[in-house]
C-alpha cells in the first residue's frame, strides 16, 4: 500500500517582546511531505519521550512545559539507571576556600577595571515563569517535544543529538574539542592540569546572536571532559546557553545541557531528549528560553553555571545561579568521568555551513569582537575549578584558542572583581572574514 503524505507547515517568522526586549525568529517558512509511516514512528518516539504530566504550563513564547512526577521523568528509562535511586540529599555546593574568601573581601573595594557593577543584572530567568505559574512540588518541568521539532532534525535518530562532525576526532593537542574543517568554529579558554579536576564554574552574560541558516547554531558553554580526544571514549558534560533554530524552532537563547560517554557517537543528547540526566528542581526547565537578555551598551544579564562531582556519591551535579541545584548526571553513565575530569573548557562555538559559498554571518556571543569590551562584547567571568576538597579555586594559567580571529576572537585577563575572565565573540562574515 502506498502511504499517504501529509503536508506539514514547519515554521515561520516569530517576534516576541518582553520587558522591552524583542527576540526575532528566523523566516524559514517551508512545507515538507511526510509519510504516515514516518509520522507514526515519530509519534511513537514522542510518546516515550513526553511523559504524562501532572500539570502543563503554556509559556508566552509558545513552549509547553509539562510538570512530570520526578519518578516518571525520562532519565530513568536509561538501561544503566533501572535500579538507580534518585539522590534525595542535596550535595554540598563547592565554595571558595577560606583564604581565597579573605583575599576577595580585601579586594572588594578596589576597582581594577572599567566594569560598572551598576550595569550588571544578576539572575536572568526563564520565559515560562512570566505568567506566574509553577510546577507543583514533587514534579519536574520538561519542555514538551513536538512532531515539528523532530522533523527539523536530519532524522529521528539524530533528534536531540550532536552530529558526528561535532566530535573532536581530528583534534590537535593544543585545540580541545576542535575539529579542523568540520564547519565548527570556536573562541575558547581551556585548562588541563596535572592536578585532579572535579568540576568548573563561570558566570556568562546572555545575548541573542543572529543565526544565518536553520542548521547553524551559536552557543556559549562550559565543557567538563575526560578520556581520549582522538578515540571513541571521550566523556563530556556540557552546559550553557544556546541559540539553535533546528533544535528549538526559534532564535531565542535557551539554557541547555549535553552529555556523552563515547565521543558523541551513540550516547547522550541535548537536555532531556534522551534518558540520562536526572532533574531534581521544579523551577528550572532545561531547554527553555532565558529572559531578559543583555542589551548593547546597556544592562548586562548573566547566569552562573557550575558542574561538579558530588564527593560522596560520585554523581555530577549542575547548578544554575548561585545556589539553585538543577539535577545531576549519574556516575553510572560514564567511564572516565566516573573518576574525575582532566580538562575544562569555557567559551563560544558556532556552526559555519558556508551555505552560499561564503563564511556564515551567524554571530558568536553578542556579535561583537572581544576588544569591544564591557557592554558590547560577550564575557565569561570568575572562571573557577573544583578541586579534590570540593572547593572552588580560581582558574589560573588558562590557554585560549580561536581558529579564525577575523571572524571570532577571544581575549583573557584577570582582576580583583572578576578573577580570571575573558571577552569573546564576533560577527562572522565581514570584509576580513570571507
N, C-alpha and C positions, 0 to 999 in steps of 0.2 A: 504494500500500500504506500503510495506516495504521500509523505507528510504534508500537511497544510503549512503555510508560512504565515507568521504573524508579523505585522509591520509595527515596530516599536519606535517611539519618539525618545531619543536618548537624553538630550538636554539642550538648554538654551541659555541666553544671557540672563544673569541674575544680578540684581542690585539690592543690597541690604544695608540699611543705615541704622546705626545705634550709637547713642552718646556722641553724636556729631561726627562719627567716623563711618565712611561708606566703604564697603567691600564690594568690588565688582567681579562678577563671574565672567567666564570666557564665552565668546559667541561661537560655539562649536555645535550648532544645531545639525543633526543628521538623523536619518532613518536607517534602520537595519532590519533585514529579513532574518527571522529566527524560526526554526522548525519547531513543531510541537514536541518532538523528541528531546531537543536541546532544552526547551523550556521546562520539560518535566524533570530532566536531570538537574537543572539549576534549582528548581523548586525543592527537590529532594535534599539538595545540599543546604539550602536556606532553612529548611525545616529542622535540620540537625543543628545548624549554627544559631538560629534565633530561638532561644528557649522561651517557653510560655511565661509571660510576665505576670507579676502580681499587680502591676500598675504601669501605665505608659504615659509619657510626657511628650507633648508636641513642642519642639523648640522653635523660637521665632525664625531660625534660619532654615526650617523645613525638616530637620532631623527628627526622627522618632527615637526617644530614649526609653528603652524597656527596663523596668526595675525588676530584676530577676532574683529569686531567692539565692542566697550566696552558695548553698549546697547544690544548686542546679546550674551553675554557671558553666560556660563552655570548657573551661580549663580542665575540669575533672573527667572529661571524655578521653583524655590522653592515656594511652596504654600503660605508660610508666607511672601514672597517678591513680590507678584504680584503687589502691589501698592507702592513698595519701589522706591524712587528716589535716584539715585547714588549720594553720597556725593561729591559735587563739590569743596567745600572749604576745603583745607587740614587742618587737626588739628595741633595744636602746639605740636611739639615733646618735650617730657619731657627733662628737663635739670637739672643738679645738682644745688642745692641751692647755693646762693652767698657765704655763709660761707664755704661750702664744697669746692667750687671752689678755694677760697683763700687758704684753707689748702692744696689743691692739688698743687697750684703754689709754696707754701713754701717748699713742699716736692719734687719738680721736680728735683732738683739737687742731691737728696740723693739716692744713690744706696744701697738698703737694701736687695738685693738678688744677686744671681749669674746669673740672667737672662740678656742676652745680647740683647738689642734692635736691634742691627745690624743684628740679625738673624731672626727678625720678619718682614714678608712682609704683609702689610695690603691689604685687599680687594680681596680675592680670588673671581674670577668672574665665568662665565659660558661658556661652550664649544661652544654653538650655536652662540656666538658673534665672534668667531675666524675667520670667513670668511668675516667679516666687514659688514654684513647685519644687519639691524634693522627693527623692526616693525614700520609701519607708525604711525604718530600722530593720536589719536582717536581710536587706536586699542590696544588690549592686547594680549600678547603671551600665547598660550595654547599648551602644549605638546599633540600631537595627539595620541589617543589611538587606538590600533590595535586589530584584532582578536586574535593574538598570546598573547597579553597582557592579554586578558580576559581568554584564555584557561589555562594560568598558575595558575589562581585562582582556588579555590575549586569549585566554581560555579559562575554563572552570578551575583547572589545576593551578593556573597562575594567579588566581584571585587572592589578593592579600599577601603575595609573596614577592620578594625581590627577584628580579631576573638573574639568571646565572652570570650575566655580564657585570652585575654588581660585585661579584665575589673577587677577592684580591689575589687571583692566581698568578698574574704577571707582575706582582709587586716587587719593587726594588727594596733593598734593605733599609733605605732611608725614607721610604714613602709608604707609611702604613695605610692599609685599606685602600690603596690606589691602584687602578689598572690603567696602564698607558693605552690610549687609543680606543677605549670602550665607550667613549662618549660621556663619561662621568668626570666632572672637574671639581676640585676641592680647594678650600683655603682652611687649613687645619693647623692646630698646635698639638704636639704629642709628647709623651714621655714614656720611656721604657727604662727602668732602672734595675739594678741588681737586688734592690730590696723588694719585699713582698708587698703586693698591692691588693687591697681588699675593697676598693670602691673609688668613686670620684664624685665631685660636686662642682657646680658652677651656676652662676646667675646669667641669664640670657635675655636681652630685650627682644620683643616680638614685633615683627613687621608683616606686611602683606606684599611680598615680591611678586612682580608680574611674570606670568608664565606664557611662553610663546605658543606652544602646541600642547595638545591634550596629554601626550605620553611623556612629557617632561615634568620634572618636579624641582623644587627648591626646598632644602631643609637645613636646620641648624640643630646639632645634637651632640650628645656625649656617647662615645663608644667605650665599653669595658671589654677587653679582649684577652684571650689566651689560646695557645695552640700554635700550629704552624701556618704561616701565611701563604705558603706555596704548595699546600697539600689539600686534603679534604677533611681535616679535623679541627678547623678553626672554630672556636667558641666565641660568640659575640652577644653582648647585651647592649641595647641602644635605646635612647630616649631623648626627646626634644620636641621641637615644633616643625611642622611640615606643611607646604602647600603642594597638593597633588591632585590636579583635576581628574586624572584617570581613576584614582583610588576613591575620591570622595564626591566627585561630580560638581565641584565648585572650586573657587580660588581663595578660600578662606584659610588662614593659618590654623592648624589643629595640633593639639597635644597628641603625640604618637609614641609607640614603643615598637621594638623589634627584637627578636632573638633567633639564634641559630646555633646548632652544635655540630654542624658538618659543612661549614663554609658556604652556607646559603644553597646547598644542593636540594635537600628534601625536607629538612626540619625547620620549624619556626615559621613566623609570619608577622605581619603588622598587627598591632593592637590585640584584639580578641578574636581575630578572624581565623584562628585555629585553636586547638586546645593547648594549654601550657601555662600562661600567665594567670595566676590566681589573684583576683581582686578582692580587697577587704574593705574598701572605702565606698560609702554610699553617696558621696558628694562630687566625686571626680569621674567623668566619663572619658575614657581613653578613645581618641578619635573624634572628640567633639571640638567645635570651634572655640578658639580663645578670643576673649574680648575684655577690655578695649585693647587697642593697638598703639604702638609708638607713632608719634607724629613728627614729621620732618621739621627740625628747628623748634620743636615743641616738647610736650611732656613725653617721657620715655617710660613705657610699661614693660617690666621684666618679670621673668619667672625663675625660680630657683629649682633645680633638679638635682637629686642625689640618688646614686645607685650604690648599694653596699651590701656586703655579705654579713648576715647575722652570725656572730661568732659562736653562738650556742647551737643553733640548728642547721646552719650552713646554707639557708635559703638566701637568694639575692633579692633584696628589697628595693623599692623605688619610693622616693618621697617627692612631693610637689609642693612648693612653698617652703616655709621654714620648718614646720612641724607636722605636716599632713602626710600620713602614710597612705599610699595608693594600693599597694599589693606587692606580690613577690613572684619571682621565678623559682620554683622548687629546685633544690640541688639535684634531684633525680634526672632533670632534663639534660645535664651537662656531663662532660668528661673532664676536660682541663679546668673549667671554671668550678667544678666540684671542689677543687682545692683553692685556687686563688687566681688573680689576674696577673698578666705580665706586661700589659701596656694599656694606657688610657689615651684617648684622642678627644679633642674638642674642636668644633668648627662647623663650616658650611659645606654643602655639596649640591651640585645641580646636574641635571642631565642635559647634554648638548647633542641633540639629534641631527643637527645640520640639515633640517628639513628642506631648506631652499638652497642647499649647497654653500651656505654661509654659517658662521658661528651664530648660535641662538642669541636672542635678546632676552632670554629668561634671566631674571635678576637673582643675585645671591644676597641674602640679608636684606638691607634697606635698598639695595640697588646702587649704593654709593661706595667708592673705594675707601680703604682703611684710613688714608691720610686725611679724609674729611672730618674725622673725629667725632666728638660727642654731639649728639642731637642730629647727626646726619648719617654717620656710618653705624652699622650693627656692631654689637660688642658681646663678648663673654667676659665676665669679671669674677674675681675671687675664685680662681681655679684652685681646687684642693684635692688631695688624695687621702683615702682612708688607709691607715697603717694597721699593723698586726695587733695593736692595742685597741682597735676600734676608735681611734682618734683621728681628727682632721689635721692635716699639715698642709701648708701652702705648697703648691706645685712649683718646684724650682728647676732651673736648667731645662726648660722646655725647648723643643725644636719646632720650627714652623715650615709649612710646605704649601706652595700654590703652583700648579702646573703652568699656568699662563697668566702672569701678573698684569698683562694688558687687558685681561678680561675680568679677573677677580684676584684680589690680593689680601694680605694679612700682615699686620704689624703688632708685635707684642711689646709689653713693658711691665712695670710694676711700680706701685706707690703704696703709701700707708692706708689709703682709703679702699682701694680695690685689689690689694695684694697683687698677684700675678694676673694680668688681663691682656686682652687683645681686641683690636678692631679688625674687621674683615668684611669682604663682600665685593660687589661690583655690578656693573650694568650688563655684562656680557657684550654683545655686539656693539662696537663703536669704531671710530676711524682707525684706532690702533689694534682693534680686535676683530679680525675678519674670519 
